[in-house]
Amino acid sequence: MILATGLSALAGGLLGMIAGYLGGPTRALIMLATDLVLIVPTFVGALIFAALFGLTPVSAGIVLGLFGIGPYVNQACALTEAVRGRAFLQIETLLGTPTPVIVARHIAPAVMRPLAVYLGASAANAVLAYAGLAFIGLGVDTTLPDWGTMLYDYRVHLSDHPLLVLWPTLGIAILALSAHAVFDEAEGETP
């Protein structure tokens, strides 16, 4: 979950800021690549990768992270374009302030705070996607305890021992809700 959401947020935010700040052909190329990634659903991309190379927690995090970049790029690009047009940034550019300083000082804080709320949603989605992959047998190792694997193994006992299914389900739900709560709280704080 941490690897997937971290990769998506960092790479997507950076690419979106580059596309939004530079514009022109750079923006067009980054947005074309983003659209190509958005065409393939994250879960389908993970299934294809798992079928070809196998799935470990690290590779699952990387695949889920790479296929989750698209919304971050789109949001970061739009937010960067909105900030880039402000008068004080044009003045800083005319005064000769280097681009990396402008991006680090003004654009990154304006872009990253709104992306924090989406980060919570994508962290919850990563938890659900990995549990889904484990449920269909593409988790780390079917002999190791994993919430998705536990749901798959215990589904046959739903009528006679429902708690066997309830506990992993609650674990997944609590982790997903915690991710939402943490990042919603972070967004509500003032800088």
C-alpha positions in Angstrom: 0.0 0.0 0.0 2.7 2.5 1.0 4.9 1.7 -2.1 1.9 1.8 -4.5 0.5 5.1 -3.2 3.9 6.7 -2.7 5.1 5.8 -6.2 1.8 7.1 -7.7 1.8 10.3 -5.8 5.5 11.2 -6.2 5.9 10.2 -9.8 2.4 11.5 -10.8 2.8 14.8 -8.9 6.2 15.4 -10.4 5.2 14.6 -14.0 2.0 16.7 -13.6 4.0 19.7 -12.3 6.5 19.4 -15.2 3.7 19.1 -17.7 1.7 22.0 -16.2 4.7 24.3 -15.8 6.5 23.7 -19.1 3.4 23.3 -21.3 3.8 22.9 -25.0 5.2 19.7 -26.5 6.4 18.5 -23.1 2.8 18.7 -21.7 1.4 17.0 -24.8 3.8 14.1 -24.5 3.3 13.6 -20.7 -0.5 13.8 -21.1 -0.4 11.3 -24.0 1.5 8.8 -21.9 -0.9 9.5 -19.0 -3.9 8.8 -21.2 -2.3 5.5 -22.4 -1.8 4.4 -18.8 -5.4 5.4 -17.9 -6.8 3.3 -20.7 -5.7 0.1 -18.9 -7.4 -0.4 -15.6 -5.1 -0.8 -12.6 -6.4 -4.2 -11.7 -6.1 -5.5 -15.3 -2.5 -4.2 -15.5 -1.6 -6.0 -12.2 -3.2 -9.2 -13.6 -1.2 -9.0 -16.8 2.0 -8.4 -14.8 1.3 -11.2 -12.4 0.7 -13.6 -15.2 3.9 -12.7 -16.9 6.3 -12.2 -14.0 4.7 -13.4 -10.8 3.6 -11.1 -8.0 5.4 -10.3 -4.8 4.5 -7.5 -2.4 7.1 -5.2 -3.9 6.2 -5.9 -7.5 2.6 -5.6 -6.7 3.3 -2.2 -5.1 5.3 -1.1 -8.2 2.6 -2.2 -10.6 -0.3 -0.8 -8.7 1.7 2.4 -8.3 2.6 2.8 -12.0 -0.9 2.1 -13.1 -2.2 4.6 -10.5 -0.1 7.5 -11.7 -2.7 8.9 -14.2 -5.1 10.7 -11.9 -2.2 12.3 -10.1 -0.6 13.6 -13.3 -4.0 15.1 -14.5 -4.7 16.8 -11.1 -1.1 18.1 -10.6 -1.0 19.4 -14.2 -4.3 21.3 -13.8 -3.3 22.7 -10.4 0.1 23.7 -11.7 -1.4 25.5 -14.7 -3.8 27.4 -12.3 -0.9 28.5 -10.1 1.5 29.2 -12.9 -0.7 32.0 -14.3 -0.6 34.1 -11.1 1.1 37.4 -11.2 3.7 36.9 -8.5 5.1 33.9 -10.3 5.4 35.9 -13.5 7.3 38.5 -11.6 9.6 35.9 -10.1 10.3 34.6 -13.5 11.1 38.1 -14.8 13.4 38.7 -11.8 15.4 35.7 -12.9 14.4 33.3 -10.1 15.5 29.8 -11.2 12.7 27.4 -12.2 13.5 24.8 -9.6 13.2 27.4 -6.9 9.9 28.6 -8.2 8.6 25.1 -8.4 9.8 24.1 -4.9 8.8 27.3 -3.2 5.4 28.1 -4.7 4.0 25.4 -7.0 4.8 22.2 -5.1 3.0 23.3 -1.9 0.0 24.5 -3.9 -0.2 21.2 -5.7 0.6 18.7 -3.0 -1.9 19.8 -0.4 -5.0 19.1 -2.6 -3.4 15.8 -3.8 -3.2 14.6 -0.2 -6.9 13.9 -0.1 -6.7 11.8 -3.2 -3.7 10.0 -1.7 -5.9 8.6 1.0 -8.4 7.4 -1.6 -5.7 5.8 -3.7 -4.1 4.1 -0.6 -7.5 2.6 0.2 -7.8 1.5 -3.4 -4.3 -0.1 -3.3 -5.3 -2.1 -0.2 -8.5 -3.3 -1.9 -6.7 -4.1 -5.2 -4.0 -6.1 -3.4 -6.6 -8.0 -1.4 -8.5 -8.7 -4.6 -5.3 -10.1 -6.3 -4.6 -12.3 -3.3 -8.3 -13.4 -3.3 -8.0 -14.7 -6.8 -4.7 -16.5 -6.0 -2.2 -13.9 -7.3 -1.0 -12.9 -3.9 2.5 -13.4 -2.5 2.2 -17.0 -1.5 -1.0 -18.9 -0.9 0.5 -20.6 2.1 1.2 -17.3 3.9 -1.5 -15.5 5.8 -2.9 -12.6 3.8 -6.4 -11.0 4.1 -7.3 -11.7 0.5 -6.1 -15.3 0.7 -7.9 -15.8 4.0 -11.1 -14.6 2.4 -10.7 -17.0 -0.4 -9.8 -19.9 1.9 -12.6 -19.3 4.4 -15.4 -18.4 1.9 -16.7 -22.0 2.0 -17.2 -21.6 5.8 -19.4 -18.4 5.5 -22.6 -20.1 6.6 -21.2 -22.3 9.5 -18.3 -20.0 10.8 -18.9 -16.5 9.5 -16.3 -14.9 11.9 -13.6 -16.6 9.7 -14.6 -14.2 6.9 -15.6 -11.3 9.1 -12.1 -10.7 10.6 -10.1 -10.4 7.4 -12.9 -8.3 6.0 -12.8 -5.9 9.0 -9.0 -5.7 8.7 -9.2 -4.6 5.1 -12.0 -2.1 5.9 -10.2 -0.6 8.9 -7.0 -0.2 6.9 -8.8 1.4 4.0 -10.8 3.8 6.3 -7.7 4.6 8.3 -5.9 5.7 5.1 -8.9 8.0 4.3 -9.0 9.4 7.8 -5.3 10.1 8.0 -5.1 12.0 4.7 -8.4 13.8 5.2 -7.1 15.0 8.6 -3.8 16.1 6.9 -5.7 18.1 4.4 -7.8 19.9 7.1 -4.7 21.2 8.9 -3.5 24.7 8.1 0.2 25.2 7.0 
